Amino acid sequence: MSKKPVLFDLEEEAGAPPVADAPPVPELAAPGLPPPPAMEQAARIAARKPSRLARWFWALLVAVVGAMASVAAWDFAAGLIARVPVLGWAVSAGLAVLVLLALAMGLRELAALSRLRRVDTLRHQAAEVSDLTAARAFTSRLEGFYKDREDLSWHQARLAERKADIMDGDALLLLAEEELLVPLDALALREVEAAARQVATVTAIVPMALADILTALVSSLRMIRRVAGIYGGRPGVFSSWRLTRAVLAHLAATGAVAAGDDLLEPVLGGSVLSKLSRRFGEGLVNGALSARVGIAAMEVCRPMPFSDRRKPSTRKVVQRALTGLFSKEK
């Protein structure tokens, strides 16, 4: 074999396509991670807006069933009064109390919806603040919203003491966020992390697809209710469903529900992901998506948008919630 040096021609051949026109290299999926079946399906089902025909159908069905139940209850009470007067009047009194309780629950739901609308109004007003006068007006409204919270009394006093020295609108908003909302953010993040751990654990242990979806839905509903309660929303039964749809619609609009495994490899490491079974992989993905639902709930339920330095990192939340389930050293 000849040991003489060989000259290679490094110039591009005539007609060769430029490198910039080459197609991108496809990204390889993380090994061992299946597509997220439960949490993504639950979020898309709950966030789906019903058609007008479906809304008319359910409204008419509720009205007809309510009318039938009312007439049946009236006939039952009237017939019972005719046969056994004492028992009939007792049943009539019970039905009257039931109607009063239903009206009280309806008023409570209206109050819950009103408070949720107040939270939405505050959040939109905070986004439109442009000067010191508007910032002071918004801060006063935010203080009024939390005036009955005993756990924020010390923070309210600090804000009242310090806000007079602030002569900049953005700085005043940052001060109000630091004193009133940052303590609530810490409580809300605990709820989000707990829900993510629960969804991940149940999905990994219970080998049933239906159990995955039900666990994701129930955990998300409970988490959203608790997050709303922390920020002062106090949702009822029907208002909780409205709030849940708003959270999941926000999540779907931002595209955060479309993927969950992109957070797990930087958090846990590729070597750990490759050793996980299919069930544990699904659990981690569903837990990550549950954490994203929780952060979306915080953004919807918070009466003030997050500032840049206070906005929670989804990756950090997932790391705190899920890294305790597995060790990266194995």
C-alpha positions in Angstrom: 0.0 0.0 0.0 1.3 3.4 -0.9 2.0 5.8 2.0 2.0 8.9 -0.1 -0.3 11.8 1.1 -3.6 12.0 -0.6 -5.1 15.3 -1.6 -8.9 15.7 -1.1 -10.8 18.3 -3.0 -13.0 20.1 -0.4 -14.7 22.4 -2.8 -18.4 21.9 -3.4 -19.3 20.0 -6.5 -21.2 21.9 -9.2 -24.9 21.8 -8.7 -24.7 20.5 -5.1 -27.5 22.0 -2.9 -26.4 24.4 -0.2 -26.3 23.2 3.4 -28.9 25.7 4.5 -31.5 24.0 2.3 -31.0 20.6 3.9 -34.0 19.3 5.9 -33.7 19.5 9.7 -32.7 16.4 11.6 -35.7 14.9 13.3 -35.7 14.9 17.1 -35.7 11.5 18.7 -38.3 10.9 21.4 -37.1 10.1 24.9 -36.7 6.3 25.2 -39.3 4.5 27.3 -41.8 7.3 27.4 -45.2 6.6 25.8 -47.5 9.3 24.6 -49.5 10.9 27.4 -52.9 9.2 27.2 -54.8 10.2 30.4 -54.0 13.8 31.4 -54.1 15.1 27.8 -57.4 13.4 27.0 -58.9 14.7 30.3 -57.8 18.3 29.6 -59.1 18.2 26.0 -62.4 16.7 27.0 -63.0 19.3 29.7 -61.8 22.2 27.6 -64.0 21.3 24.7 -66.8 23.9 24.2 -70.2 22.5 23.6 -72.1 23.4 20.6 -75.2 25.7 20.7 -77.4 22.8 19.8 -76.0 20.8 22.8 -76.5 23.8 25.1 -80.2 24.2 24.0 -80.7 20.4 24.5 -79.4 20.3 28.0 -81.2 23.5 29.0 -84.5 22.1 27.7 -83.9 18.7 29.3 -83.2 20.4 32.7 -86.4 22.5 32.4 -88.6 19.5 31.5 -87.2 17.3 34.2 -87.5 20.1 36.7 -91.2 20.7 35.8 -91.9 16.9 36.0 -90.3 16.6 39.4 -92.2 19.6 40.7 -95.6 18.4 39.5 -94.9 14.9 40.9 -93.8 16.3 44.2 -97.0 18.5 44.4 -99.3 15.6 43.5 -97.5 13.4 46.0 -97.9 15.9 48.8 -101.5 16.8 47.9 -102.5 13.1 47.8 -100.7 12.4 51.1 -102.5 15.3 52.7 -105.9 13.9 51.5 -105.1 10.4 52.9 -103.0 11.1 56.0 -103.2 14.9 56.8 -100.5 14.9 59.5 -98.0 13.0 57.5 -98.9 15.0 54.4 -98.3 18.3 56.0 -95.0 17.0 57.4 -93.9 16.0 53.9 -95.0 19.4 52.6 -92.9 21.2 55.2 -89.9 19.0 54.2 -90.4 19.9 50.6 -90.7 23.6 51.4 -87.4 23.4 53.4 -85.8 21.6 50.4 -86.9 24.4 48.1 -85.5 27.0 50.5 -82.2 25.1 50.6 -82.1 24.9 46.8 -82.6 28.7 46.6 -79.8 29.3 49.2 -77.5 27.1 47.2 -78.4 29.0 44.0 -77.7 32.3 45.7 -74.4 30.9 46.9 -73.5 29.9 43.3 -74.3 33.3 42.1 -72.1 34.8 44.8 -69.3 32.5 43.7 -69.7 33.4 40.1 -69.7 37.1 41.1 -66.4 36.7 43.0 -64.8 34.9 40.1 -65.8 37.7 37.8 -64.3 40.1 40.3 -61.0 38.2 40.1 -61.2 38.4 36.3 -61.8 42.1 36.4 -58.9 42.7 38.8 -56.6 40.7 36.5 -57.6 42.7 33.4 -57.3 46.0 35.3 -53.8 45.1 36.5 -52.7 44.4 32.9 -54.0 47.8 31.8 -52.2 49.9 34.5 -50.0 52.5 32.8 -49.2 55.2 35.4 -48.8 55.8 39.2 -52.5 56.9 39.6 -53.9 53.8 38.0 -51.4 51.6 40.0 -52.6 53.2 43.3 -56.2 52.7 42.4 -55.6 49.0 41.5 -53.6 48.5 44.7 -56.5 49.9 46.8 -58.9 47.5 45.0 -56.6 44.6 45.6 -56.3 45.5 49.3 -60.1 45.7 49.5 -60.4 42.2 47.9 -58.2 40.7 50.6 -59.3 42.8 53.5 -61.0 39.9 55.3 -58.1 37.5 55.0 -56.6 37.1 58.5 -53.5 35.3 57.1 -52.6 38.4 55.1 -53.2 41.0 57.8 -49.5 41.4 58.5 -48.8 41.7 54.8 -51.6 44.2 54.4 -50.0 46.3 57.2 -46.6 46.2 55.5 -48.1 47.2 52.1 -50.0 50.1 53.7 -46.8 51.3 55.4 -44.5 51.1 52.3 -46.8 52.1 49.4 -46.7 55.8 50.3 -43.0 55.9 49.5 -43.3 54.4 46.0 -43.5 56.9 43.2 -43.5 54.6 40.3 -46.5 52.6 39.0 -44.6 49.4 38.1 -42.7 49.5 41.4 -46.0 49.8 43.3 -47.5 46.8 41.4 -44.4 44.8 42.2 -44.7 45.7 45.9 -48.4 44.7 46.0 -47.5 41.4 44.3 -44.7 40.8 46.8 -46.7 41.5 49.9 -50.1 40.1 49.0 -49.7 37.5 46.3 -46.3 35.8 46.8 -47.4 34.2 50.1 -50.5 32.8 48.3 -48.3 31.6 45.3 -46.3 29.4 47.7 -49.5 27.8 49.0 -50.9 27.3 45.5 -47.6 25.7 44.3 -47.9 23.1 47.2 -51.3 22.1 46.0 -50.0 21.8 42.4 -47.1 19.6 43.4 -49.3 17.4 45.6 -51.7 16.9 42.7 -48.9 16.1 40.3 -47.5 13.5 42.6 -50.9 11.9 43.2 -51.6 11.6 39.4 -48.1 10.2 38.7 -48.4 7.6 41.5 -51.9 6.4 40.7 -51.1 6.2 37.0 -48.0 4.1 37.7 -49.6 1.7 40.1 -53.1 1.2 38.8 -53.0 -0.7 35.4 -56.3 0.7 34.0 -56.7 3.4 31.4 -60.1 4.5 32.7 -58.6 4.9 36.2 -55.9 7.2 34.7 -58.5 9.5 33.1 -60.7 9.6 36.2 -57.8 10.2 38.5 -56.6 13.0 36.3 -60.0 14.6 36.1 -60.8 14.3 39.9 -57.3 15.5 40.9 -57.5 18.4 38.5 -60.9 19.5 39.7 -59.9 19.3 43.3 -56.6 21.1 42.6 -58.3 23.9 40.7 -60.9 24.4 43.5 -58.1 24.6 46.1 -56.0 27.0 44.0 -59.1 29.2 43.5 -59.8 29.1 47.2 -56.3 30.1 48.0 -56.5 33.2 45.8 -60.0 34.1 47.1 -62.2 32.7 44.4 -64.3 30.4 46.6 -66.0 28.5 43.8 -69.2 26.5 44.2 -70.3 23.4 42.3 -71.3 25.0 39.0 -68.8 27.8 39.2 -66.1 25.2 39.7 -67.0 23.6 36.4 -66.9 27.0 34.7 -63.5 27.7 36.3 -62.2 24.4 35.3 -63.2 24.9 31.7 -61.6 28.4 31.7 -58.3 26.9 33.1 -58.2 24.1 30.5 -59.2 26.4 27.7 -56.3 28.6 28.7 -54.0 25.6 28.8 -55.1 24.4 25.4 -54.8 27.9 23.9 -51.2 28.2 25.1 -50.3 24.7 23.7 -49.0 23.5 27.1 -51.2 20.4 27.1 -49.8 19.0 23.9 -46.6 17.6 25.4 -45.3 16.5 28.8 -42.3 14.4 28.2 -40.2 17.4 27.0 -39.8 18.4 30.7 -38.8 15.0 32.1 -35.5 14.2 30.5 -33.8 17.4 31.8 -35.3 16.8 35.2 -34.7 13.1 35.7 -32.0 12.3 33.1 -32.1 10.2 30.1 -30.6 7.2 31.8 -33.4 7.1 34.3 -36.1 7.5 31.6 -34.6 4.6 29.7 -35.0 2.3 32.7 -38.6 3.2 33.5 -41.4 0.8 32.7 -44.3 1.8 30.5 -46.6 2.4 33.4 -44.1 4.6 35.3 -43.4 6.5 32.1 -47.1 7.2 31.7 -47.3 8.3 35.4 -44.5 10.8 35.0 -45.9 12.2 31.8 -49.4 12.6 33.4 -47.9 14.1 36.5 -46.0 16.7 34.4 -49.2 17.6 32.5 -51.0 17.9 35.9 -48.4 20.3 37.0 -49.0 22.4 33.9 -52.7 22.4 34.6 -52.0 23.7 38.1 -49.8 26.5 36.8 -52.6 27.4 34.3 -55.0 27.4 37.2 -52.8 29.8 39.1 -52.6 32.2 36.1 -56.4 32.1 35.8 -57.3 32.4 39.5 -54.7 35.0 40.4 -56.2 38.5 40.6 -53.0 39.9 39.1 -50.7 38.6 36.3 -47.3 37.2 37.2 -44.4 39.5 36.9 -41.4 38.2 35.0 -39.4 37.3 38.1 -42.3 35.8 40.0 -43.8 33.6 37.3 -43.4 29.9 38.3 -41.2 27.7 36.1 -43.1 24.6 35.0 -39.8 22.7 34.8 -39.0 23.5 38.4 -42.4 22.6 39.6 -42.2 19.3 37.9 -38.8 18.7 39.3 -39.9 19.4 42.9 -43.0 17.3 42.4 -41.6 14.2 40.7 -37.9 13.8 41.4 -38.7 12.4 44.8 -40.3 9.4 43.1 -37.1 8.2 41.4 -33.4 8.4 42.0 -31.1 9.8 39.3 -28.1 7.8 40.5 -29.4 4.4 39.4 
